[in-house]
């Protein structure tokens, strides 16, 4: 059995794949999810027991496990988890909510003695990332590599996907290599997190909020523009018509980001007609968001495809399987065991 772990913003998702190898195509996967809050309350042994039960496996039967954790910006090659210091991040300080559940899951799996590899994020140290994209320190967290590999295993080599949920991240893959990635703090907002505009910079400078608090409250459900309510909408959409505005805004900014990646793809020799567009995440998989984005991209109905929120975990399990069977490069990322 091969296991993939998606350390997401809203929860930690697991996928288990059987040992039989397929060069292309996806085998049947068992999946489960553990909220970060619940994981924080459990002991390491309780976490392991719950995952074993949900995936119908025993830890001794795991051939290889592929882990993702936080930004993954402290290394640039896929490595055995024991060889990567500080859980693979440069610093524990940074963008995003800190609950403690993801850390507890990481440590439980590492301490269990299960053979495990750690997947890096996409950042300035990524060797085959387009060198112009390295202007930004960070592009995408490690689980986005899982989404990309899941698409690659389905037979696609040129594609763009936008993961729209708590935040929004868009990734471009050309000829089977990740060439570009735009993180939530750089471009399109998600539901809760987003880029810092002038007003937020002023609030940070005044000391009213920290930079991380500003980022974590710059999404379309939290920023004060929704309904004109100071402090934003923290408990969901409050007024009639606001849901439409939220979906319209998410679709607009995601479509703009996808269009920007199409510019990069063309410059990498891949035309719009040759690259596919995919949507994923708790918002991206919604049909009403898909329709809006297709209209904005001026693409025909059905030309944009959706993936389930399990794609990252399944893709990570597929990475574990292929590394186990000898792959030494994943989407342009070197494997160094």
LINBELHU-V575369 format. One record per residue. N is the residue number from 1. RES is the residue in one small letter. PHI is phi in radians with two decimals (* if undefined). PSI is psi as a letter, one per 40 degrees, with the letter a starting at -180 (none if undefined). Layout:
BEGIN
n/res/phi/psi
N/RES/PHI/PSI
N/RES/PHI/PSI
END
This chain:
BEGIN
n/res/phi/psi
1/x/*/i
2/x/-2.10/h
3/x/-2.14/h
4/x/-2.05/i
5/x/-2.17/h
6/x/-1.78/h
7/x/-1.53/g
8/x/-1.55/i
9/x/-1.20/d
10/x/-1.65/e
11/x/-3.00/i
12/x/-1.92/h
13/x/-1.89/i
14/x/-2.16/i
15/x/-2.40/h
16/x/-2.12/h
17/x/-2.03/i
18/x/-1.20/i
19/x/-1.27/d
20/x/-0.99/h
21/x/-1.63/h
22/x/-2.22/h
23/x/-1.15/d
24/x/-2.32/i
25/x/1.66/i
26/x/-1.89/h
27/x/-1.36/i
28/x/-1.20/h
29/x/-2.07/h
30/x/-1.61/h
31/x/-2.33/i
32/x/-2.77/i
33/x/-2.37/i
34/x/-2.27/h
35/x/-1.15/i
36/x/-1.13/d
37/x/-1.16/d
38/x/-1.17/d
39/x/-1.04/d
40/x/-1.14/d
41/x/-1.51/e
42/x/-1.59/i
43/x/-1.39/i
44/x/-1.03/d
45/x/-1.16/d
46/x/-1.14/d
47/x/-1.09/d
48/x/-1.07/d
49/x/-1.12/d
50/x/-1.17/d
51/x/-1.15/d
52/x/-1.02/d
53/x/-1.17/d
54/x/-1.20/d
55/x/-1.54/e
56/x/1.04/f
57/x/-2.39/i
58/x/-2.09/i
59/x/-1.01/d
60/x/-1.20/e
61/x/-1.64/e
62/x/-1.52/h
63/x/-1.28/d
64/x/-2.80/i
65/x/-2.09/h
66/x/-1.91/h
67/x/-1.77/i
68/x/-2.16/i
69/x/-2.68/h
70/x/0.87/b
71/x/-1.33/d
72/x/1.05/f
73/x/-1.74/e
74/x/-1.64/e
75/x/-2.74/i
76/x/-2.30/e
77/x/-2.13/i
78/x/-1.26/h
79/x/-2.38/i
80/x/-1.05/i
81/x/-1.03/d
82/x/-1.21/d
83/x/-1.61/e
84/x/-1.95/h
85/x/-1.33/i
86/x/0.98/f
87/x/0.99/e
88/x/1.50/e
89/x/-2.02/i
90/x/-1.20/d
91/x/-2.68/i
92/x/-1.32/e
93/x/-1.51/i
94/x/2.78/a
95/x/-1.56/h
96/x/2.09/i
97/x/-1.33/i
98/x/-1.97/h
99/x/-1.96/d
100/x/1.85/e
101/x/-1.18/d
102/x/-1.10/d
103/x/-1.11/d
104/x/-1.16/d
105/x/-1.12/d
106/x/-0.98/d
107/x/-1.15/d
108/x/-1.10/d
109/x/-1.22/d
110/x/-1.13/d
111/x/-1.29/e
112/x/-1.26/e
113/x/1.40/e
114/x/-1.29/h
115/x/-1.00/h
116/x/-2.51/i
117/x/-2.06/i
118/x/-1.98/h
119/x/-1.72/h
120/x/-1.39/i
121/x/-1.40/i
122/x/-1.74/h
123/x/-2.67/a
124/x/-1.06/d
125/x/-1.56/e
126/x/-1.23/h
127/x/-1.06/d
128/x/-1.75/e
129/x/-1.09/i
130/x/-0.89/h
131/x/-1.10/d
132/x/-1.22/d
133/x/-1.22/e
134/x/-1.29/e
135/x/-1.01/d
136/x/-1.61/h
137/x/-1.15/d
138/x/-2.47/h
139/x/-2.05/d
140/x/-2.80/i
141/x/-1.33/i
142/x/-1.02/d
143/x/-1.11/d
144/x/-1.21/d
145/x/-1.11/d
146/x/-1.10/d
147/x/-1.04/d
148/x/-1.07/d
149/x/-1.25/d
150/x/-1.06/d
151/x/-1.16/d
152/x/-1.05/d
153/x/-1.21/e
154/x/-1.44/e
155/x/1.90/e
156/x/-1.78/h
157/x/-2.02/e
158/x/-2.23/h
159/x/-2.84/i
160/x/-2.22/h
161/x/-2.32/i
162/x/-2.09/h
163/x/-1.74/h
164/x/-1.99/h
165/x/-2.71/b
166/x/-1.02/d
167/x/-2.29/i
168/x/-2.20/h
169/x/-2.32/h
170/x/-2.12/h
171/x/-2.24/i
172/x/-2.04/h
173/x/-2.17/h
174/x/-2.15/h
175/x/0.93/f
176/x/1.34/e
177/x/-2.24/h
178/x/-1.22/h
179/x/-1.92/e
180/x/-2.73/i
181/x/-2.74/h
182/x/-2.17/h
183/x/-1.48/i
184/x/-1.04/d
185/x/-1.33/e
186/x/-1.83/d
187/x/-2.41/b
188/x/-1.19/h
189/x/-1.35/i
190/x/-1.92/a
191/x/-1.17/d
192/x/-2.03/d
193/x/-1.93/i
194/x/-3.02/i
195/x/-1.26/i
196/x/-1.63/h
197/x/-1.69/a
198/x/-1.04/d
199/x/-1.09/d
200/x/-1.17/d
201/x/-1.08/d
202/x/-1.12/d
203/x/-1.18/d
204/x/-1.15/d
205/x/-1.08/d
206/x/-1.33/e
207/x/1.51/e
208/x/-1.23/d
209/x/-2.45/i
210/x/-1.46/i
211/x/-1.06/d
212/x/-1.19/d
213/x/-1.11/d
214/x/-1.12/d
215/x/-1.07/d
216/x/-1.26/e
217/x/-2.17/f
218/x/-1.83/e
219/x/-1.41/i
220/x/-1.20/e
221/x/-1.61/e
222/x/-2.06/d
223/x/-1.27/i
224/x/-1.21/e
225/x/-1.16/d
226/x/-1.26/h
227/x/1.23/e
228/x/1.18/e
229/x/-1.52/h
230/x/-1.07/h
231/x/1.64/e
232/x/1.49/a
233/x/-1.82/h
234/x/-1.74/e
235/x/-1.86/e
236/x/1.88/a
237/x/-1.21/h
238/x/-1.82/d
239/x/-2.07/i
240/x/-1.07/h
241/x/1.62/e
242/x/-1.22/d
243/x/-1.06/d
244/x/-1.09/d
245/x/-1.09/d
246/x/-1.07/d
247/x/-1.14/d
248/x/-1.10/d
249/x/-1.17/d
250/x/-1.03/d
251/x/-1.13/d
252/x/-1.04/d
253/x/-1.20/d
254/x/-1.15/d
255/x/-1.11/d
256/x/-1.09/d
257/x/-1.19/d
258/x/-1.08/d
259/x/-1.08/d
260/x/-1.10/d
261/x/-1.18/d
262/x/-1.14/d
263/x/-1.09/d
264/x/-1.08/d
265/x/-1.05/d
266/x/-1.06/d
267/x/-1.24/e
268/x/-1.61/e
269/x/1.57/e
270/x/-2.05/h
271/x/-1.29/i
272/x/-1.00/d
273/x/-1.20/e
274/x/-1.70/e
275/x/-1.98/h
276/x/-1.63/i
277/x/-2.05/h
278/x/-2.20/i
279/x/-2.18/i
280/x/-2.60/a
281/x/1.66/i
282/x/-1.09/d
283/x/-1.65/d
284/x/-1.07/d
285/x/-1.48/e
286/x/-1.35/h
287/x/-1.09/d
288/x/-1.17/d
289/x/-1.30/d
290/x/-0.99/d
291/x/-1.08/d
292/x/-1.10/d
293/x/-1.17/d
294/x/-1.07/d
295/x/-1.14/d
296/x/-1.18/d
297/x/-1.42/e
298/x/1.03/f
299/x/-1.83/i
300/x/-1.23/i
301/x/-1.04/h
302/x/1.58/e
303/x/-1.38/e
304/x/-1.82/h
305/x/-1.84/i
306/x/-1.92/i
307/x/-2.06/i
308/x/-1.34/i
309/x/-1.19/e
310/x/-1.50/e
311/x/-1.04/d
312/x/-1.13/d
313/x/-1.12/d
314/x/-1.11/d
315/x/-1.08/d
316/x/-1.14/d
317/x/-1.12/d
318/x/-1.19/d
319/x/-1.10/d
320/x/-1.01/d
321/x/-1.10/d
322/x/-1.24/d
323/x/-1.14/d
324/x/-1.02/d
325/x/-1.58/e
326/x/1.99/e
327/x/-1.09/h
328/x/-2.13/e
329/x/-2.67/h
330/x/-2.14/h
331/x/0.96/f
332/x/1.55/e
333/x/-1.73/h
334/x/-1.21/i
335/x/-1.74/h
336/x/-2.26/g
337/x/-1.74/none
END
